[in-house]
Amino acid sequence: MARLIYACRFQVPASEGAKPVLSAYGDWISRHYVERRGLSGFTYNPASGGAVPELPPGHTLIEDHFVGATGEITRLIWAYPADGDGDLEWRNEIRVGVFGENCAVEHLILINSIDYRITPTRLSLGSPAVIRQLCSETAVQIGDMQIKATPYPLHTKDVDRFIELLQSPKRRLPIVFVSPYADGEPNALDESLLAQHLAGVAVVVTVSDLEATRDITDALGKTLSCFDGGVRIYWPGFSIKDDPRSHRLYLGARITLAGPEAVARSIEKSIFAVAAFRFVPDPLFNEVINAAEQAERLQRVEVQKASSGDNWESYAIELDEKLSVANQMISDLQAENKNLKENHQIFFSSRMLGEAEEDIVSEDVAAPTSIEEALGQAKTKKNLIILDSAFEAAKDSPFQRPAEILAALEDLDEISAEWVKQHQETGSGGDILQALKNRGWGKRSSMHISNTTRKQYGSHYKFAYKGERQLFEPHITLGSGDANSCASIHFLLDQSCGKIVIGHVGRHLPNTKT
């Protein structure tokens, strides 16, 4: 059975009907035979109404037209042997229809094995060149969104609208968010090429300034944001309460290690696989095609009745047999679809959609469900010392994003290790605040509290360590507002042992603003 591996659907303005789209498809198919098959002079244009040209053996090109009350449709089915693997067949199923002022396009790619040979496939898949062309020449309509196959720059002034788009229930396409490095250097991925390859199935957003990255981190929290050369896929249905692992993150370090080309392929494979799994045919196409095929069947029945009454019964039996086969096929497809949906969670959790990638939370550790649990997981880190006062504060905190607490503690663990290494090499461990900023904590981290706060509330910031109460000024603030959405981590660096000591994790400590 053929396997669907690519699917997209969109609409373009129909000021000239379907002719520009059909001409683009004709040029695309013609280039295939001229450039890849060596058939100089091969031309095909489904917009002209001419005959389908002769093809090489094993190739198929079928063109159908359907006219109904609500629209006019051209259907193309084009299949050919896969290059380098003659046991596989590529099959393109294309439907182009004009419905009022819009021209709808639906493009499916299926791959089919035409011989029983058990060997893995080596496929390189991207949006077809014709889709990239159509989505580049004009803004295409997908649901309520108008998009082009180009990266969309995000400026600080647009952050609020971007956050609103992320959480919009009307969004149908994933957003691939590409962040610059902490020093302002651009991401290692080729954003324009990525947008071209994902034409029609995803939106690529690239940050134009570091301040926008920090604002998004402030709005979403570190575990759901993306920074320092990272790339993240935000799937439709996004919520700030989501498990961070639901929206795949590729860290900048991972991109450097694996190579930008390999990471780009992983992103594309993930999105193509989900698009194929989630594809639902446009009902406008089905309505016109089903009505046209039904009219054609009725016409054949009338012709058969008029030509020979004796053959009418056998024809009716033949139709009944075909109907039975069709009903059985529908039943089988419904069962298959049900099975796919039931295994949806397994499909994603087993990471079948491409190369393994790093998460913001360790792959070997489940996301914590409470701050106490986050502290318990962080206590295993060799570069952290977590005091009893931190656990006591955690018990009293209703903060709703414990995974973000764990992420902050893991960053502090790494910063401590880097400080020790640099101190051993140079005699100076470096700037802790800058290290926090490089990891996306930005405006939410500070190494001091104000003089006024120290004078009025200093006792709240002191915790017992090494037999005395010490002032824990350095801190990270997570979120804002009430205790459900705001928490703070207070720490200090013990240079004698090269470890970061955590004194408080929980409710924001009192200051002159509270």
C-alpha positions in Angstrom: 0.0 0.0 0.0 1.3 3.5 -0.9 2.4 5.6 2.0 1.6 9.3 2.3 4.8 11.2 3.0 4.0 14.8 2.1 0.8 16.8 2.1 -0.1 20.5 1.8 -3.2 22.5 0.8 -3.6 26.3 0.4 -5.4 28.9 -1.7 -4.3 31.6 -4.0 -6.2 34.4 -5.6 -8.1 33.2 -8.7 -8.0 36.5 -10.7 -6.9 34.4 -13.8 -8.7 31.2 -12.7 -6.5 28.1 -12.4 -4.4 28.8 -15.4 -1.3 30.2 -13.6 -1.2 27.3 -11.2 -1.7 24.7 -13.9 0.9 26.3 -16.1 3.4 26.2 -13.1 2.6 22.5 -12.7 3.1 21.9 -16.4 6.5 23.6 -16.3 7.5 21.6 -13.2 6.7 18.3 -14.8 8.3 19.3 -18.1 11.6 20.3 -16.3 11.7 16.8 -14.7 11.7 15.1 -18.1 14.1 17.6 -19.8 16.6 17.9 -17.0 16.5 14.6 -15.2 15.3 12.2 -17.9 17.1 13.8 -20.9 13.9 14.2 -23.0 14.8 17.4 -24.8 11.7 19.2 -26.2 9.3 17.6 -23.7 6.5 20.0 -23.0 3.3 19.7 -21.0 0.7 22.3 -20.1 -2.5 21.2 -18.4 -3.8 24.7 -18.7 -3.9 24.5 -22.5 -6.2 21.6 -22.8 -3.9 19.6 -25.1 -3.1 15.9 -25.0 -0.8 14.4 -22.4 2.5 13.7 -24.1 4.0 10.2 -24.3 6.0 9.1 -21.3 8.9 6.6 -20.7 7.9 3.0 -19.6 6.9 2.8 -16.0 5.7 6.5 -15.9 2.1 7.6 -15.6 0.4 10.9 -16.1 -3.4 11.1 -15.9 -5.3 14.4 -16.3 -9.0 14.6 -15.3 -11.5 17.6 -15.3 -14.6 18.0 -13.2 -17.2 20.7 -13.4 -19.8 21.2 -10.7 -22.2 23.8 -9.3 -19.7 25.1 -6.9 -16.4 24.9 -8.8 -14.2 23.5 -11.6 -11.4 21.1 -10.8 -8.3 19.7 -12.6 -6.8 16.5 -11.1 -3.3 15.3 -12.0 -1.9 11.9 -11.1 1.8 11.6 -11.9 3.8 8.6 -11.0 7.4 7.5 -11.9 10.2 5.1 -10.6 12.4 6.6 -7.9 15.8 7.6 -9.0 18.4 5.1 -7.8 15.8 2.7 -6.5 13.7 1.1 -9.2 11.7 -0.9 -6.7 10.0 2.3 -5.5 7.5 4.6 -7.2 6.9 8.3 -6.5 3.3 9.2 -6.9 2.0 12.9 -7.0 -1.7 13.5 -6.6 -2.6 17.1 -7.4 -6.0 18.8 -7.3 -6.4 22.4 -8.5 -9.9 23.9 -8.3 -11.5 27.3 -8.7 -14.2 28.1 -6.2 -15.4 31.7 -6.5 -12.6 34.1 -6.1 -10.1 31.5 -4.8 -8.0 28.8 -6.5 -7.4 25.9 -4.1 -4.4 23.7 -4.4 -3.9 20.3 -2.8 -0.7 18.3 -3.4 0.0 14.8 -2.0 3.2 12.8 -2.5 3.0 9.0 -1.8 5.7 6.4 -2.2 4.9 2.9 -3.1 7.0 -0.3 -3.3 6.5 -2.1 -6.6 8.7 -5.1 -5.7 9.2 -7.2 -2.6 12.7 -6.4 -1.6 13.4 -5.8 2.1 15.8 -3.0 2.2 15.7 0.5 3.8 14.9 3.5 1.7 17.1 6.5 1.4 14.8 9.4 0.6 15.5 13.1 0.5 12.2 15.0 0.8 11.4 18.7 0.7 8.5 20.8 -0.6 8.3 20.2 -4.4 9.8 23.1 -6.4 6.4 24.0 -7.8 5.0 24.5 -4.3 8.1 26.7 -3.4 7.4 28.7 -6.6 3.7 29.2 -5.9 4.3 30.1 -2.2 7.1 32.6 -3.2 5.3 34.4 -6.0 2.3 35.4 -3.8 1.0 35.1 -0.3 -1.0 31.9 0.0 -4.0 31.5 2.3 -4.0 28.7 4.8 -6.9 28.9 7.2 -6.9 32.5 8.5 -3.2 33.0 7.8 -1.6 34.5 4.7 2.0 33.4 4.3 4.9 33.3 1.8 7.9 31.0 1.6 10.3 33.4 3.2 11.5 34.0 6.8 9.5 36.5 8.8 11.6 38.9 10.8 10.5 39.6 14.4 11.2 42.9 16.0 10.7 43.9 19.6 7.6 45.9 18.8 6.0 42.8 17.3 6.6 40.5 20.3 3.1 40.9 21.8 1.5 40.0 18.4 3.8 37.1 18.1 2.8 35.7 21.5 -0.8 36.2 20.6 -0.3 34.2 17.3 1.5 31.4 19.1 -1.5 30.9 21.4 -4.2 31.5 18.7 -6.6 28.5 18.4 -7.0 29.5 14.7 -3.4 28.8 13.9 -3.1 25.7 11.7 0.6 25.7 10.8 3.7 25.1 13.0 6.0 28.1 13.6 9.8 27.4 13.4 11.4 30.0 15.6 15.0 30.7 14.8 17.0 32.7 17.4 20.4 34.5 17.1 23.3 33.7 19.4 23.7 35.6 22.7 26.5 37.7 21.2 24.2 38.8 18.3 25.7 36.5 15.7 23.0 35.0 13.3 21.8 31.4 13.7 23.8 28.7 11.9 20.8 27.5 10.0 20.1 28.9 6.5 16.7 30.5 7.4 15.7 31.3 3.8 16.4 27.8 2.6 14.5 26.4 5.5 11.5 28.6 4.7 11.6 27.4 1.1 11.8 23.7 2.0 8.8 24.2 4.4 6.7 26.2 1.9 3.0 25.6 2.5 3.4 23.6 5.7 5.2 25.9 8.2 6.1 29.5 9.0 9.7 30.4 9.7 10.2 33.3 12.1 13.6 34.8 12.7 14.5 37.3 15.4 16.0 40.6 14.3 17.3 41.8 17.6 18.3 40.2 21.0 15.9 42.3 22.9 13.0 40.5 21.2 14.5 37.2 22.3 14.6 38.4 25.9 11.0 39.7 25.8 9.8 36.3 24.5 11.7 34.5 27.2 10.1 36.8 29.8 6.6 36.1 28.3 6.9 32.3 27.9 9.4 31.3 30.5 12.8 29.8 29.7 11.7 26.3 29.2 9.3 27.2 26.4 11.3 30.0 24.8 14.3 29.8 22.4 17.6 31.7 22.5 21.3 31.6 22.0 21.3 30.1 18.5 18.6 27.6 19.1 15.6 26.6 17.0 12.2 25.6 18.2 9.1 24.1 16.6 5.9 25.6 18.1 3.0 23.3 17.1 -0.6 24.6 16.7 -2.5 24.5 20.0 0.5 25.9 21.9 -0.1 26.9 25.6 2.3 28.3 28.1 1.2 25.4 30.3 2.5 22.9 27.8 5.2 20.4 28.7 8.4 21.9 27.1 9.1 18.6 25.3 5.9 18.9 23.3 7.5 21.7 21.2 10.8 20.4 19.9 13.8 22.4 20.8 17.2 22.3 19.1 19.8 24.0 21.2 22.5 26.1 19.6 25.2 23.7 20.9 23.3 20.8 19.3 23.2 22.5 16.0 26.9 23.2 16.1 27.6 19.5 17.0 25.3 17.9 14.5 25.7 20.4 11.8 23.0 22.9 10.5 22.2 20.8 7.5 21.4 17.7 9.6 19.3 19.7 12.0 17.4 21.4 9.1 16.6 17.9 7.7 15.4 16.8 11.1 13.1 19.8 11.4 11.7 19.2 7.9 11.1 15.5 8.5 9.2 16.2 11.7 6.9 18.7 10.1 6.4 16.7 6.9 5.5 13.6 8.9 2.9 15.4 11.0 1.5 17.2 7.9 1.0 13.8 6.2 -0.5 12.2 9.3 -2.9 15.2 9.9 -3.9 15.7 6.3 -7.7 15.9 5.6 -8.9 16.5 2.0 -10.7 19.7 1.2 -14.4 19.0 1.2 -14.9 21.5 -1.7 -12.9 19.1 -4.0 -14.8 16.0 -2.9 -18.2 17.6 -3.4 -17.5 18.6 -7.0 -15.7 15.3 -7.9 -18.3 13.1 -6.3 -21.2 14.9 -7.9 -19.4 14.7 -11.4 -18.6 11.0 -11.0 -22.2 10.2 -9.9 -23.6 12.1 -12.9 -21.2 10.1 -15.1 -22.4 6.8 -13.6 -26.0 7.7 -14.1 -25.3 8.5 -17.7 -23.6 5.2 -18.3 -26.6 3.4 -16.7 -29.0 5.2 -19.1 -26.8 4.3 -22.1 -26.7 0.7 -21.0 -30.4 0.6 -20.5 -31.1 2.1 -23.9 -28.7 -0.2 -25.8 -29.6 -3.5 -24.3 -32.2 -4.4 -21.7 -30.7 -7.9 -21.5 -27.3 -6.6 -20.2 -28.9 -4.2 -17.6 -29.1 -6.9 -14.9 -25.4 -7.9 -15.3 -24.4 -4.3 -15.2 -26.4 -3.7 -12.0 -24.7 -6.8 -10.5 -21.3 -5.4 -11.5 -22.1 -2.0 -9.9 -23.2 -3.8 -6.7 -20.0 -5.8 -6.6 -17.9 -2.6 -7.0 -20.0 -0.9 -4.3 -19.3 -3.8 -1.9 -15.6 -3.5 -2.6 -15.7 0.3 -2.0 -17.6 -0.1 1.3 -15.1 -2.7 2.4 -12.2 -0.3 1.5 -13.9 2.5 3.5 -14.3 0.2 6.5 -10.6 -0.8 6.3 -9.5 2.8 6.0 -11.6 3.8 9.0 -10.0 1.0 11.0 -6.5 2.0 9.9 -7.2 5.7 10.8 -8.6 4.7 14.2 -5.4 2.7 14.9 -3.2 5.6 13.8 -5.0 8.0 16.1 -4.9 5.6 19.0 -1.1 5.2 18.6 -0.6 8.9 18.1 1.1 9.4 21.5 3.4 6.4 21.0 4.3 7.8 17.6 5.7 11.0 19.0 7.1 9.8 22.3 9.2 7.2 20.6 10.7 10.0 18.5 10.2 8.4 15.1 10.2 11.7 13.3 13.9 12.2 12.8 17.2 12.3 14.6 17.2 12.5 18.4 17.5 16.0 19.8 18.3 17.6 23.1 15.4 18.9 25.2 15.4 21.8 27.7 14.8 19.1 30.3 17.0 16.0 30.4 15.7 13.1 28.3 16.4 10.7 31.1 14.4 12.7 33.7 10.6 13.2 33.6 9.4 16.8 33.8 8.9 17.7 37.5 5.3 18.2 38.7 6.2 20.4 41.7 9.0 22.7 42.9 10.0 20.1 45.5 10.3 17.5 42.8 12.4 19.9 40.7 14.7 20.5 43.7 15.0 16.7 44.3 16.1 16.2 40.7 18.6 19.2 40.9 20.1 17.9 44.1 21.8 15.2 42.1 23.9 17.8 40.3 27.5 17.7 41.4 28.0 21.5 41.2 25.0 22.6 43.3 24.5 22.7 47.1 20.8 22.9 47.9 20.0 24.0 51.5 17.1 22.9 53.6 15.8 26.5 53.5 15.2 26.1 49.7 13.2 22.9 50.3 11.1 24.6 53.0 10.3 27.5 50.7 9.4 25.1 47.9 6.8 23.4 50.0 5.1 26.8 50.5 5.2 27.8 46.8 2.2 27.3 44.4 4.3 28.2 41.4 2.8 26.4 38.3 5.9 26.0 36.1 8.3 23.7 38.0 10.1 22.6 34.8 11.3 26.2 34.5 12.7 26.0 38.1 14.6 22.8 37.1 15.9 24.5 33.9 17.3 27.4 36.0 19.0 25.1 38.5 20.5 23.0 35.7 21.9 26.2 34.1 23.4 27.2 37.5 25.0 23.8 37.7 26.6 24.3 34.3 27.7 27.8 35.1 29.4 26.6 38.3 31.3 24.0 36.4 32.4 26.5 33.8 33.4 29.0 36.5 35.7 26.3 38.1 37.3 25.4 34.8 38.0 29.0 33.8 39.3 29.7 37.3 41.7 26.8 37.1 42.9 28.0 33.6 43.1 31.8 34.1 42.8 32.4 37.9 39.4 34.2 37.3 36.2 32.3 37.1 34.4 34.9 34.9 31.2 36.9 35.2 28.2 34.8 36.6 25.7 37.4 35.5 26.9 37.4 31.9 26.8 33.6 31.9 23.2 33.8 33.0 22.4 36.3 30.2 24.0 34.0 27.7 21.6 31.3 28.7 18.5 33.5 28.2 17.8 34.7 31.7 18.6 38.3 30.7 16.7 40.9 32.6 15.4 38.3 35.1 18.7 37.8 36.7 20.7 40.0 39.0 23.6 39.7 41.4 22.3 42.3 43.9 19.2 43.5 45.7 18.7 47.2 46.2 20.1 49.1 49.2 16.6 50.0 50.4 15.5 46.3 50.2 18.6 45.2 52.0 18.0 47.7 54.8 14.3 47.0 55.3 14.1 43.3 54.4 17.6 42.0 54.6 16.8 39.3 57.1 14.5 37.6 54.6 17.5 37.1 52.2 19.8 35.5 54.8 20.0 31.7 55.1 22.1 29.4 57.2 25.2 28.1 55.5 28.5 26.9 57.1 27.3 27.7 60.6 26.3 31.3 60.0 23.5 33.3 58.3 24.7 34.6 55.0 23.2 37.1 52.6 22.0 35.5 49.3 21.7 38.5 47.0 22.2 36.9 43.5 18.8 35.7 42.1 16.8 34.7 39.2 13.1 35.8 39.0 10.7 33.6 37.0 7.5 35.1 35.7 5.6 37.9 37.3 2.4 38.6 39.2 1.1 36.4 42.1 2.8 33.4 43.6 1.1 31.0 41.1 3.0 32.6 38.2 6.0 34.2 39.9 8.9 32.6 41.9 12.5 33.4 42.7 15.8 31.5 43.2 18.4 33.0 45.5 22.0 31.7 45.4 25.6 32.5 46.0 28.9 31.1 44.7 31.1 29.4 47.2 34.5 30.0 45.6 36.2 27.8 48.2 34.6 24.7 46.7 33.6 26.0 43.3 29.9 25.3 43.8 26.7 27.4 43.7 24.7 27.3 46.9 20.8 27.5 46.6 19.3 29.2 49.6 15.7 29.9 48.5 13.4 28.6 45.8 9.8 29.7 45.9 7.7 32.8 46.6 9.3 36.1 45.6 10.9 37.5 48.6 9.7 40.9 49.9 11.1 44.1 48.6 10.2 47.8 48.3 7.8 47.1 45.4 5.7 44.5 47.2 
